[in-house]
Amino acid sequence: MSAATLFRAKIDLLFGTRKPTRGLKTTNLTLKAEDRAKEMEQVVYLLDGFWREIGDQRVHTNYPLMSGGPIPIILIVSAYLYFVRVLGPKWMKSREPFELKWTIRIYNILMTLVNLYTFHRVAALTKFGLNYFGCKQVGTTREDNELVNLAFLYFATKLVELLDTVFFILRKKYNQASNLHVFHHGFIAVCVWVYFKIAPGGSSILFPFLNVGVHTIMYGYYFLATFESAKKYLWWKRHLTEAQIIQFVLSMVHFSFQGLSSCEYPPALAIIGFTFNFIFFVLFCDFYYHAYVKAKSRAEQAKGSEKASGSTVDQSRRGNRAAAAKSSYLAQNQRGSSICT
């Protein structure tokens, strides 16, 4: 059946001037089947073929979870979200919290060493990131290939860091598994997969370099915090959040340069990188204000009210309020350890 005949048949059918023929029904079914097949081809292409075309071939052929599209990382992050928000709390509801002190100590010291090694090697290859602050293409030299290996190691640590939240759930520390914490861990795992798949070196290396530097200190702090005798020396926790905020600022400047200059850097990655860092810059600044600035101000105000009061009863009551405010400040300070980048 020609296109003109098919068109006239559809017009007749639309206005009721002709009943559908068996040939038209067959043609319509064939067209619908072909449309569905094309739609499925497009879906498969977007989930697999597209990523094979734009991805770095070294990554595509040599590293696990990277051979096709993002389905594996999406499944991993989805399982993570389901466990920490649904299955884990439900499973722990009738159970006592797990005692994981030594497990967490070993985990923290291993994460410290892995991040320290990555930081050391990237610093040696990039002159502490200075060679990569600006335009830098993904190359194929021996140094570039080592950076690709280190980039995959960085991606692997993002998957391992999902255990941070799992430990919170198993210990029933639900307040530490905040929405910011969960969103950050899941979102950054997907983002790092995308960057490693498309641009596993070059200008993409700066943020991981800054990040592993912060994480070296952060996991070292977590390790020391598991010892009661060391806690009195950990007064510098708030400075970890300050270091995280600084890395967001440097990364925003870096990705802005990639997007606005003539660098041959994928514009989509520059936009995603800037947006990602801006979102977490705002979230971490908000956390910093409430955990350190506002909580400390309340504690000082309560203490000042206690001194100004001439009544012993008022002093006692306000002293209690001051102690409560101080406890709140310390609790907020303690919860800061659950916010990591």
C-alpha positions as CSV (number, residue, x, y, z in Angstrom):
1,M,0.0,0.0,0.0
2,S,1.4,3.4,-1.1
3,A,1.8,6.3,1.3
4,A,-0.9,8.3,-0.6
5,T,-3.4,5.3,-0.4
6,L,-2.6,4.9,3.3
7,F,-3.1,8.6,3.9
8,R,-6.5,8.6,2.1
9,A,-7.5,5.5,4.1
10,K,-6.7,7.2,7.4
11,I,-8.7,10.3,6.3
12,D,-11.7,8.2,5.4
13,L,-11.5,6.3,8.7
14,L,-11.2,9.6,10.6
15,F,-14.3,11.1,9.1
16,G,-16.3,7.9,8.9
17,T,-16.5,7.7,5.2
18,R,-15.0,4.3,5.0
19,K,-14.7,1.3,7.3
20,P,-11.2,0.2,8.1
21,T,-10.0,-2.6,5.8
22,R,-8.0,-5.6,6.9
23,G,-5.0,-4.3,5.0
24,L,-5.1,-1.0,6.9
25,K,-5.3,-2.8,10.2
26,T,-2.3,-4.9,9.3
27,T,-0.4,-1.8,8.3
28,N,-1.3,0.0,11.5
29,L,-0.1,-2.9,13.6
30,T,3.1,-3.1,11.6
31,L,3.7,0.7,12.0
32,K,3.1,0.4,15.8
33,A,5.5,-2.5,16.1
34,E,8.1,-0.6,14.1
35,D,7.6,2.5,16.3
36,R,8.0,0.4,19.5
37,A,11.1,-1.2,18.1
38,K,12.6,2.2,17.3
39,E,11.8,3.5,20.8
40,M,13.5,0.5,22.4
41,E,16.5,1.0,20.2
42,Q,16.7,4.6,21.4
43,V,16.4,3.6,25.0
44,V,19.1,1.0,24.6
45,Y,21.3,3.5,22.8
46,L,20.9,6.1,25.6
47,L,21.6,3.6,28.3
48,D,24.5,1.9,26.6
49,G,25.6,2.8,23.0
50,F,25.7,6.6,23.7
51,W,28.2,6.0,26.6
52,R,30.3,3.7,24.5
53,E,30.7,6.4,21.9
54,I,31.5,9.3,24.1
55,G,33.5,7.4,26.7
56,D,37.2,7.1,27.0
57,Q,38.2,3.7,25.3
58,R,40.8,2.9,28.0
59,V,38.0,3.2,30.6
60,H,35.5,1.3,28.5
61,T,37.8,-1.7,28.1
62,N,40.0,-1.9,31.2
63,Y,37.9,-1.1,34.3
64,P,34.9,-2.8,36.0
65,L,31.5,-1.2,36.0
66,M,32.6,1.0,33.1
67,S,32.1,-1.1,30.0
68,G,28.7,0.3,29.0
69,G,26.2,2.7,30.4
70,P,25.3,3.9,33.9
71,I,22.9,1.0,34.8
72,P,25.4,-0.7,37.2
73,I,26.1,2.5,39.2
74,I,22.4,3.5,39.2
75,L,21.6,0.0,40.6
76,I,24.3,0.3,43.3
77,V,23.1,3.7,44.4
78,S,19.5,2.7,44.3
79,A,20.3,-0.3,46.5
80,Y,22.2,2.0,48.9
81,L,19.2,4.4,49.1
82,Y,16.8,1.6,49.7
83,F,18.9,0.1,52.5
84,V,19.6,3.3,54.4
85,R,16.1,4.7,54.1
86,V,13.8,1.6,54.2
87,L,15.3,-1.8,54.6
88,G,18.1,-1.0,57.1
89,P,15.9,1.0,59.7
90,K,13.1,-1.6,59.4
91,W,15.6,-4.5,59.9
92,M,17.2,-2.8,62.9
93,K,13.9,-1.8,64.5
94,S,13.8,-4.8,66.9
95,R,17.5,-5.3,67.2
96,E,20.2,-3.8,69.4
97,P,22.8,-1.5,67.8
98,F,25.8,-3.3,66.5
99,E,29.1,-2.7,68.3
100,L,31.4,-1.9,65.4
101,K,34.2,0.1,67.1
102,W,37.1,-2.0,65.7
103,T,35.5,-2.5,62.3
104,I,35.1,1.3,62.0
105,R,38.7,1.9,63.2
106,I,40.1,-0.4,60.6
107,Y,37.8,1.1,58.0
108,N,38.9,4.7,58.9
109,I,42.6,3.9,58.9
110,L,42.4,2.1,55.5
111,M,40.5,5.0,54.0
112,T,43.1,7.4,55.4
113,L,45.9,5.4,53.8
114,V,44.2,5.0,50.4
115,N,43.4,8.7,50.2
116,L,46.9,9.6,51.3
117,Y,48.5,7.4,48.7
118,T,46.2,8.9,46.0
119,F,47.0,12.4,47.1
120,H,50.7,11.8,47.1
121,R,50.8,10.3,43.6
122,V,48.6,12.9,42.0
123,A,50.6,15.7,43.7
124,A,53.8,14.2,42.3
125,L,52.3,13.9,38.8
126,T,50.6,17.3,38.6
127,K,52.9,19.5,40.9
128,F,50.1,19.6,43.5
129,G,47.5,20.2,40.9
130,L,49.0,23.5,39.6
131,N,49.6,21.9,36.1
132,Y,45.9,21.1,35.9
133,F,44.4,24.3,37.2
134,G,43.3,25.6,33.8
135,C,43.2,23.9,30.4
136,K,44.6,20.4,30.3
137,Q,43.5,17.7,27.8
138,V,43.2,14.0,28.6
139,G,46.4,12.5,27.3
140,T,47.9,9.1,26.6
141,T,51.4,9.4,28.1
142,R,52.6,7.1,30.9
143,E,51.8,9.8,33.4
144,D,48.3,10.3,32.0
145,N,47.7,6.5,32.2
146,E,48.7,6.5,35.8
147,L,46.3,9.4,36.5
148,V,43.6,7.3,34.9
149,N,44.4,4.5,37.2
150,L,44.3,6.9,40.2
151,A,41.0,8.3,38.9
152,F,39.5,4.8,39.0
153,L,40.8,4.3,42.5
154,Y,39.1,7.6,43.5
155,F,35.9,6.3,42.0
156,A,36.2,3.0,43.9
157,T,36.6,5.0,47.2
158,K,33.3,6.8,46.4
159,L,31.6,3.4,46.4
160,V,33.3,2.2,49.5
161,E,32.3,5.4,51.3
162,L,28.7,4.4,51.0
163,L,29.6,2.2,54.0
164,D,29.7,5.4,56.1
165,T,25.9,5.5,56.1
166,V,25.5,1.7,56.4
167,F,27.6,1.9,59.7
168,F,25.3,4.7,61.0
169,I,22.2,2.5,60.3
170,L,23.7,-0.6,61.9
171,R,24.6,1.4,65.0
172,K,21.2,3.1,65.0
173,K,22.8,6.6,64.6
174,Y,19.9,7.7,62.4
175,N,20.4,11.4,63.2
176,Q,23.8,11.2,61.5
177,A,22.4,9.7,58.3
178,S,20.9,13.1,57.4
179,N,19.4,13.9,54.1
180,L,22.4,16.0,53.2
181,H,24.7,13.1,54.1
182,V,22.7,10.5,52.1
183,F,22.2,12.8,49.1
184,H,25.8,13.7,49.0
185,H,27.1,10.1,49.1
186,G,24.7,8.9,46.4
187,F,25.0,11.8,44.1
188,I,28.8,12.1,44.1
189,A,29.1,8.4,43.3
190,V,27.1,8.9,40.1
191,C,28.9,12.1,39.2
192,V,32.3,10.6,39.6
193,W,31.2,7.7,37.4
194,V,30.2,10.1,34.6
195,Y,33.4,12.1,34.8
196,F,35.6,9.0,34.9
197,K,33.7,7.5,31.9
198,I,34.1,10.6,29.7
199,A,37.1,12.5,30.9
200,P,39.2,10.4,33.3
201,G,42.1,12.8,33.4
202,G,43.1,16.3,32.2
203,S,41.2,19.1,33.8
204,S,38.9,16.7,35.6
205,I,41.7,15.7,37.9
206,L,41.7,18.8,40.1
207,F,38.6,18.2,42.1
208,P,39.5,14.6,43.0
209,F,43.0,15.9,44.0
210,L,41.5,18.4,46.4
211,N,38.9,15.9,47.6
212,V,41.4,13.1,48.6
213,G,43.5,15.7,50.4
214,V,40.5,16.7,52.6
215,H,39.5,13.0,53.0
216,T,43.0,12.1,54.2
217,I,42.6,14.5,57.1
218,M,38.9,13.7,57.6
219,Y,39.3,9.9,57.9
220,G,42.4,10.4,60.1
221,Y,40.2,12.5,62.4
222,Y,37.5,9.8,62.4
223,F,40.1,7.2,63.4
224,L,41.3,9.3,66.3
225,A,37.8,10.1,67.4
226,T,37.2,6.4,68.2
227,F,39.7,6.7,71.1
228,E,38.3,8.5,74.2
229,S,41.8,9.6,75.2
230,A,42.3,11.4,71.9
231,K,39.0,13.4,71.9
232,K,40.4,16.3,73.9
233,Y,42.9,17.0,71.1
234,L,40.3,17.1,68.4
235,W,39.3,20.7,68.8
236,W,39.9,21.4,65.1
237,K,36.9,19.5,63.7
238,R,35.2,22.7,62.5
239,H,38.2,23.4,60.3
240,L,37.5,20.2,58.3
241,T,34.2,21.8,57.2
242,E,36.1,25.0,56.4
243,A,38.5,23.0,54.2
244,Q,35.6,21.3,52.5
245,I,34.0,24.7,51.7
246,I,37.3,26.0,50.4
247,Q,37.6,23.0,48.0
248,F,34.1,23.9,46.6
249,V,35.1,27.5,46.0
250,L,38.3,26.4,44.2
251,S,36.4,23.8,42.1
252,M,33.8,26.4,41.1
253,V,36.5,28.7,39.9
254,H,38.1,25.9,38.0
255,F,34.9,24.7,36.3
256,S,33.9,28.2,35.5
257,F,37.2,28.7,33.7
258,Q,36.6,25.4,31.8
259,G,33.2,26.6,30.6
260,L,34.0,30.2,29.8
261,S,37.4,29.8,28.2
262,S,38.4,28.2,24.9
263,C,39.4,24.9,26.5
264,E,38.3,21.8,24.6
265,Y,36.5,20.6,27.7
266,P,33.0,19.1,27.4
267,P,30.6,22.0,28.3
268,A,28.1,19.7,29.9
269,L,30.8,18.5,32.4
270,A,31.8,22.1,33.2
271,I,28.2,23.0,33.9
272,I,27.6,19.9,36.0
273,G,30.9,20.4,37.9
274,F,30.1,24.0,38.7
275,T,26.5,23.3,39.7
276,F,27.5,20.3,41.9
277,N,30.1,22.3,43.7
278,F,27.7,25.3,44.1
279,I,25.0,23.2,45.6
280,F,27.3,21.7,48.2
281,F,28.9,25.0,48.9
282,V,25.5,26.4,49.9
283,L,24.6,23.2,51.9
284,F,27.9,23.1,53.7
285,C,27.8,26.8,54.5
286,D,24.3,26.4,56.0
287,F,25.5,23.4,58.0
288,Y,28.6,25.3,59.2
289,Y,26.4,28.3,60.3
290,H,24.0,26.2,62.3
291,A,26.6,23.7,63.7
292,Y,29.3,26.2,64.8
293,V,28.3,29.9,64.5
294,K,24.7,29.8,65.7
295,A,25.1,27.1,68.3
296,K,28.1,28.8,69.8
297,S,26.3,32.1,69.9
298,R,23.4,30.6,71.8
299,A,25.8,29.0,74.3
300,E,27.6,32.4,74.9
301,Q,24.2,34.2,75.2
302,A,23.0,31.7,77.8
303,K,26.3,32.1,79.7
304,G,26.1,35.9,79.7
305,S,22.5,35.7,81.0
306,E,23.7,33.5,83.9
307,K,26.3,36.1,84.9
308,A,23.9,39.0,84.7
309,S,21.3,37.4,87.0
310,G,21.4,38.2,90.7
311,S,19.1,35.4,91.7
312,T,20.5,32.1,92.8
313,V,17.5,30.3,91.5
314,D,17.8,32.2,88.2
315,Q,21.5,31.4,88.1
316,S,20.8,27.7,88.5
317,R,18.1,27.7,85.9
318,R,20.1,29.7,83.4
319,G,23.2,27.7,84.2
320,N,21.2,24.6,83.2
321,R,20.2,26.4,80.0
322,A,23.8,27.3,79.4
323,A,24.8,23.7,79.9
324,A,22.1,22.6,77.6
325,A,23.1,25.1,74.9
326,K,26.7,24.0,75.3
327,S,25.7,20.4,75.0
328,S,23.7,21.2,71.9
329,Y,26.7,23.0,70.4
330,L,29.0,20.0,71.2
331,A,26.4,17.6,69.7
332,Q,26.2,19.7,66.5
333,N,30.0,19.7,66.4
334,Q,30.0,15.9,66.8
335,R,27.5,15.4,64.1
336,G,29.8,17.4,61.8
337,S,31.8,14.2,61.4
338,S,29.0,12.7,59.4
339,I,29.2,15.4,56.8
340,C,31.9,14.5,54.4
341,T,32.9,15.3,50.8
